[in-house]
Amino acid sequence: MLKELDPPAVRRWSRHCATSLGRARAEIDALNVFPVPDGDTGTNLHLTLLSAADALDALPPGADAGATWAALARGALLGARGNSGVIVSQALKGLADTLGPARGDGAGLRAGLVRAAETARAAVARPVEGTLLTVLSAAARAVRDAPDDLAGVARLAADEARRALRRTTGQLDVLSRNGVVDAGAAGLVIVLESLAEVVTEAYSERHEVPAPAGRVAPEARVEVAPEARGGIAPEARGSIAEEEAGRRHGDGPGYEVMYLLDAGADEVGRLRAELDALGDSLVIVGGEDLWNVHVHVDDAGAAVEAGLRAGRPHRIKVTWLGGRPHEPGPARGVVAVAAGDGLAGLFAEAGAVVVRREPGSVPPVAALVRAIRGAGAEVAVLPNDAAVYDVAVAAAEIAREEGATVSVLPTRASVQGLAALAVHDALRRFDDDVVAMTDAAGHTRHGHVWVADRAAVTSAGLCRPGEVLGVVDGEVALIGADLAETAVEVARRLVSGGTEMVTLVVGAGAPPEVPRAVEDHLERTRPDLEIVVYEGGQGGYPLLIGAE
């Protein structure tokens, strides 16, 4: 029997949790009726704890307690899936914050469980009783006055969690109507029981998951005592009726949106308020500029755009929760983002559905989703700008949930998008067409020139307002005084021995001598090249250059 939760014990616990949840996954999935009956809570918890266990496996064998607990919490945060997975990851963070710098004895575990309950509840915008939060709070209350015995604390927490789990059926109407305990709480019980088994060194092959028992009579329902709310201020609680309203499958929010977010605490505070107004089941967990965001909304695009305003969302996942998904048309198509009238016309003439954006901005996610829906059942998306790529990925996730097959190509410039569209063939297999288009874009180097409107530090040095910046493959490569001369130098750096064609896209109001100077230079030095000039009409960039 262990006296202390040392790093090896934490590793054993994380792996035992993952294994035990894997065995119980299907049974927990079958209980899943809240907040939506999508039947994946067991799977989500299993994957969350697998991520935590894998993070610990990646540590060196001699890692200390601080590093071990930090890896457990971060692994769970990065791999958290679904509402319950995100909340459990935050509970593990509460344990880690307490036990990382302290001894893992009975007193430490007792304090850690209290911190875990508080931390998990604080992460949920509108806590609901009869859920994982209720069971975790019950376990924490049970050990507050327990003796400083590690095995006793662990066993008491697990036993009280099991008792609290049975009570959840009578604490939430949707559970009592279906005669089930809360699915997330059932998974949490296995997490705590696995901890007790590691500490007592008495392992179970399988953990009991209560089977559905039918509707619970109203007189059998249990009222939640005020202290069970974990000390949360009344204005933060939100009633069960409010939480359940609009949440039933097919009637509530249509999408679950999850993403990791790089942002500061102030930005996350504003994001929390914005997402709370957009939907429900909002949980934001994390810290130190990395957060895991989970929300149920009708407008998935708006939820992603809110993340873009707050920081950098990545690993975006959008899941359709119910109702009748959009059925896209039978055709294959291409969606292209364009920042000028001429460019929009070029893409449209080549058969693409065009999404317009203003120079220096990104299009709304909703606009891209609409374009994908209109383009067909199999759609290649050309973002044509590095800043647009993440928005395009989010739109693609939404469209995939609605039944479309979507691939976002890594086109970082309009000239790459034109090259990709030039080899598009709707008669090829979709995957083969995507490969061909991606290959064409990848073999197109891109550059442009623009005039600085303010002083700035660039990769080529300090620039002053009015100076000309020459950009090669996304990096400022030179600073010049003359627009035409700088454009010629950019073209010279882009063209290599293998270049076969150069595309020049002229911006709105660009002096005609700029593209002419580049043409003259290339005709003198590389008469073998094919040179194509388009009026792009883009603002901000007098000349875009592509070298294929």
Protein Blocks (a to p, Z undefined) as FASTA:
>chain_A
ZZbdcfklmmmmmmmmmmmmmmmmmmmmmmmmbfbdghpmmmmmmmmmmmmmmmmmmpcf
klcfklmmmmmmmmmmmmpgcjklmmmmmmmmmmmmmmmmmccbfklmmmmmmmmmmmmm
mmpmbacehifklmmmmmmmmmmmgccbfklmmmmmmmmmmmmmmmmmmmpfklmmnopa
cfklmmmmmmmmmmmmmmnopacfbdcddddebjadfklpccddfklnnopafklnopak
lmmgopaghjacfbdcdddddddfklmmmmmmmmmmmmghiacedeehiacdddddfblm
lmmmmmmmnmccehiacddfbdjdddddfbdcdddddfbfklmmmmmmnopacddddehi
acdfklmmmmmmmnombdcddekpaklmmmmmmmmmmmmmnopacdddfbfbfklmmmmm
mmgcfkbcfklmmmmmmmmmmmpccddddddfbdcddfkbccdehiacddeehiafbdcf
bfklmmmmmmmmmpcfklmbdcddddehiafklmmmmmmmmmmmmmmbccddddekpghi
abacddZZ
